[in-house]
């Protein structure tokens, strides 16, 4: 495989001529696309479930109903995210109307809403190649887009219906386009000799306008994208000073750039047409409320719950979120910086300028998450590629092609290692995901479908209450009839609570009663681990029965007691069982006997132990119907377990049996009732 890849690189990529560009773009497109679209909808994040899915739905409703002012849904402002989410909703409705998908399937709806965003982020990588080919050596441009396409951190956020990856994609393209305009064609970078790389005067202006358009898309994705204004202005100022162009000309070009950005914002955000005051207030809110205050649920840094992480937060996040390959690339770039050609240094310095501005901007606000740094990582990947490629300079073409193939395959293997959980990709050289869980707030919804699947397979789950420290990302994957709620504020669990789910994010912040006591005193019956990190633990709750009783049926099943409620026409029983070993498949009988030993009512429940495991607590609810006209008298409830194949009862021990003359062998006298 590596040999074929190397041959392909030798044939098409090392000269990067116009005739060979189509295979190059196809290779990059597939590399960017596949990891971003495979397995969409596998889990929903907190912000998707409670934020961007309903916002996209409301955005679409506002467009459909003509209430364009209502397209101002968020302070982020997340306009591009909502456009793409709404597109996914339209596709979902179209496919459902044609009977091609199940309208009620949450995972399918989520995946279709995520898909347009994933496609746009993949297309951004391909557009990045087009721009980088005009700025860097062909091999560096190709390797840079490969590292961008295969960065697991970038991939992870490119697959969720959110704002960070879109801001990163648009911001990176905007800055690269600005570099093409202000650096290319001047004395700073030589004009490409290849006819396929030349832009011409008209194309040059299109690139400038495109940079402004992309800057607007970055800001409308997430408000911190405004940092592009000083980033692009810095590129223009440096290029003007270096080339000794008239400053007035550069100011006119920056004004044209700003006009393109402003016009784009007006065109794609309808709220700016019909309610500019509301739109501006939303953007102001993003600074004063969204970013200007600590997160309402707190934060977590260096093993401790905190409200506001310290000044080292984003430096730590950058180091932890690098891959081993990009870490090595940045180190090599620093060591070999003076050997880089001045033309390459100019472009790389512009990218470093963008990274620095993003990090400084984010550090100003008390609300911090490591994912907020994601928009800087496409630029980081490009810098790392330049450092990695410096190793192969001076090698023969075949050696450089082989080196490029191996580096790309290593990046692909790393991306596959984290898939589909790229949002928890942390540098393996610094401890990987386990170190990430000790350092940052983690648990955004990953693993909840597996938790829901485990709960769905528990006998009698629909008849029991389940509480969880995190509900929004679990509820959509539960089967119909299975409910889950947050623990009550009082700390008293609802009646018939069978299971408690503790999720990583809540455990880091500190559990509230009664989950803190449950986690401290009980052993989990199910533990979900992702990349070595304990994400979820499920605890089985064993409430004390109203009528304790000790009886054993066979070697594996013990009855701990029962609850009894008498209705007008039924006797409602809840039997509490404990298993020592995995029990055989047995059935239950419940008989109501009168004082003469006559059977007045009965019910048999087949295979009540199906799915039971060793060392677990189970409850069986039985509603015994009573015949009409039952005379007032004293009655006995007797129960027993039997093999449904041969009707042989399991031997009873540890309790006095019912009268075998009336109830037969190995029947337990459970209770006496008067009617």
FENGICOR-V561697 format. One record per pair of residues at least 4 apart in sequence whose C-alpha atoms are under 7 Angstrom apart, sorted by the first residue. I is the first residue (numbers start at 0). GAP is how many residues later the second one is. Records with the same first field share a line. If there is no record, write none. Layout:
# FENGICOR-V561697
I=GAP  GAP
This chain:
# FENGICOR-V561697
0=4
1=4  403
2=4
3=4
4=4  400
5=4  395  396  399
6=4
7=4
8=4  5  392
9=4  388  391
11=4  8
12=7  11
13=124  125
15=4  5  122
16=4
17=178
19=4
20=4
21=4
22=4
23=4
24=4  101
25=4
26=4
27=4  98  118
28=4  93  97
29=4
30=118
31=4  90  93  117  118
32=4  86  89
33=4
34=120
35=82  119  122  123
36=78  81
39=71  74  119
40=66  67  69  70
41=65
42=402  403  404  405  406
43=4  5  401  429
44=4  399  400  428
45=4  398  399  426  427
46=4  5
47=4  5  113  114
48=4  423  424
49=4  422
50=4
51=4  109  110
52=4
53=4
54=4  18  27
55=4  26  29  30
56=4  29
57=4
58=4  12  23
59=4  26
60=4
61=4  5  6  8  9
62=4  5
67=202  203  206
68=201  202  205  206
69=201
70=199  200
71=199  207
73=4  208
74=207  208  210  211
75=145  146  147  207  210
76=143  144  145  146  206
77=4  85  142  143  144
78=4  141  142  190
79=4  137  140  141
80=4  80  81  82  140
81=4
82=4
83=4  32  33
84=4  28  29  76
85=4
86=4
87=4  24  25  27  28
88=4  24
89=4
90=4
91=4  17  20
92=4
93=4
94=4  5  6
95=4  5  6  7
104=4
105=4  370
106=4
107=4
108=4
109=4
110=4
113=4  45  46  47
114=4
115=4
116=4  41  42  44
117=4  40  41
118=4
119=4
120=4  37  45  48
121=4
122=4
123=4  45
124=4  20  23  24
125=4
126=4
127=4  17  45
128=4  12  13  16
130=4  45  46
131=4  9
132=4  5  8
133=46  63
134=45  212
135=4  5  208
136=4
137=4
138=4
139=4  245  246  249
140=4
141=4
142=4  242  261
143=4  237  238  241
144=4
145=4  262
146=4  234  238  264
147=230  233
149=5  261  262  265
150=4  264
151=4  263  266  270  273
152=4  168  269  270  272
153=4  11  220  223
154=4  267
155=265  266  267
156=8  266
157=7
162=4  58  59
163=4  58  208  210  211
164=4  209  210
165=4  52  55
166=4  51  52  54  55  58  208
167=4  206  207  208  210
168=4
169=4  44  45  47  48
170=4  43  44  47  54  57
171=4  206  207
172=4  41
173=4  37  38  40  41
174=4  36  57
175=4
176=4  30  31  34
177=4  30  33  54
178=4  5  56  168
179=4
180=23  26  27
181=54  57
182=5  6  56
183=4  5  6  7
184=4  5  6
185=4  57
186=56
187=55  155
188=154
191=5  6
193=4
198=4  5
199=4
200=4
201=4
202=4
203=4
204=4
205=4
206=4
207=4  49
208=4  48  51
209=4
210=4  46
211=4  45  46  48  49
212=4  47  48  51
213=4
214=4  13  46
215=4  45  46  48  49
216=4
217=4  7
218=4  5  6  7
222=60
226=4  130  131
227=4
228=4
229=4
230=4  122  123
231=4
232=4
233=4
234=4  115
235=4  14
236=4
237=4
238=4
239=4  5  7  10
240=4
245=4
246=4
247=4
248=4
249=4
250=4
251=4
252=4
253=4
254=4
255=4
256=4
257=4
258=4
259=4
260=4
261=4
262=4
263=4
264=4
265=4  6  7
269=4
270=4  5  8
271=4  7
274=4
275=4
276=4
277=4
278=4
279=4
280=4
281=4
283=4
284=4  5
285=4  5
286=4  5
287=4
288=4
290=74  75  76
291=73  74  75
292=73  74
293=4  13  14  72  73
294=4  72
297=8  9
298=6  7  8  9  142
299=4  5  6  140  141  208  209
300=4  5  8  138  139  140
301=136  137  138
302=135  136
304=203  204
307=58  59
308=4
310=52
311=4
312=4
313=4  45  56
314=4
315=4
316=4  53
317=4
319=106  107  110
320=104  105  106
321=4  5  104  105
322=4  104
323=4  103  104  105
324=4
325=4  55  58
326=4
327=4
328=4  55  56  58  59
329=4  53  54  57
330=4
331=4  55  56
332=4  51  53  54
335=4
339=4  5
340=4
341=4
342=4
343=4
344=4
345=4
346=4
347=4  35
348=4
349=4
350=4  28
351=4
352=4
353=4
354=4  21  24
355=4
356=4
357=4  18
358=4  14
359=4
375=4
376=4
377=4
378=4
379=4
380=4
381=4
382=4
383=4
384=4
385=4
388=4
391=8
394=4  5
395=4
396=4
397=4
398=4
399=4
400=4
401=4
402=4
403=4
404=4
405=4
406=4
407=4
408=4
409=4
410=4
411=4
412=4
413=4
414=4
417=4  7
423=9
424=8
425=6  7  10
426=4  5
427=4
430=4
431=4
432=4  98  100
433=4  98  99
434=4
435=4
436=4  5
440=64
441=62  63
442=61  62  92
444=28
446=4
447=4  25  26
448=4  25  28
449=4
450=4
451=4  22  25  26
452=4
453=4
454=6
455=5  22  23
458=152
459=4
460=21
461=19  20
463=32  33  34
464=18  19  31  32  33
465=17  18  19  31  32  33  34
466=17  18  19  20  32  33  34
467=16  17  18  19  32  33  34
468=17  32  33  34  37
469=16  33
470=4  13  14  15
473=4
474=9
477=4
486=4  6
487=4  5
490=22  23
492=4
496=44
497=42  43
498=39  40  41  42
499=38  39  40
500=35  36  37  38
501=5  34  35  36
502=4  32  33  34
503=4  30  31  32
504=4
505=4  5
506=4
510=4  5
511=4
512=4
513=4
514=4
515=4
516=4
517=4
522=16
523=13  14  15
524=13  14  15
525=11  12
526=7  9  10  11
527=6  7  8  9
528=4  5  6
529=4  5
541=75
544=16  17  18  31
545=16  17
546=14  15  16
547=12  13  14
548=10  11  12
549=9  10  11  104  105
550=7  8  9  102  103  104
551=5  6  7  100  101  102
552=4  5  97  98  99  100
553=96  97  98
555=23  24  25  26  27
556=20  21  22  23  26
557=19  20  21
558=17  18  19
559=16  17  18
560=14  15
561=11  12  13  14
562=10  11  12
563=8  9  10
564=6  7  8
565=4  5  6
566=4
568=56  57
569=53  54  55  56
570=52  53  54
571=50  51  52
572=48  49  50
573=45  46  47  48
574=44  45  46
575=42  43  44
576=40  41  42
577=37  38  39  40
578=35  36  37  38
579=34  35
580=32  33  34
581=30  31  32
582=26  29
584=22  24  25
585=21  22  23  55  56  57  58
586=18  19  20  21  54  55  56  57
587=16  17  18  20  52  53  54
588=14  15  16  50  51  52
589=12  13  14  47  48  49  50
590=8  10  11  12  46  47  48
591=7  8  9  10  43  44  45  46
592=4  5  6  7  42  43  44
593=4  5  6  40  41  42
594=39  40
596=65
600=25  26
601=22
602=21
631=43
632=41  42
633=38  39  40  41
634=37  38  39
635=33  35  36  37
636=32  33  34  35
637=20  29  30  31  32
638=28  29  30  31
639=26  27  28
640=8  9
641=5  6  7  8
642=4  5  6
648=17
649=16
650=15
651=14
655=12
656=9  10  11  12
657=5  9  10  11
658=4
659=4  5
662=4
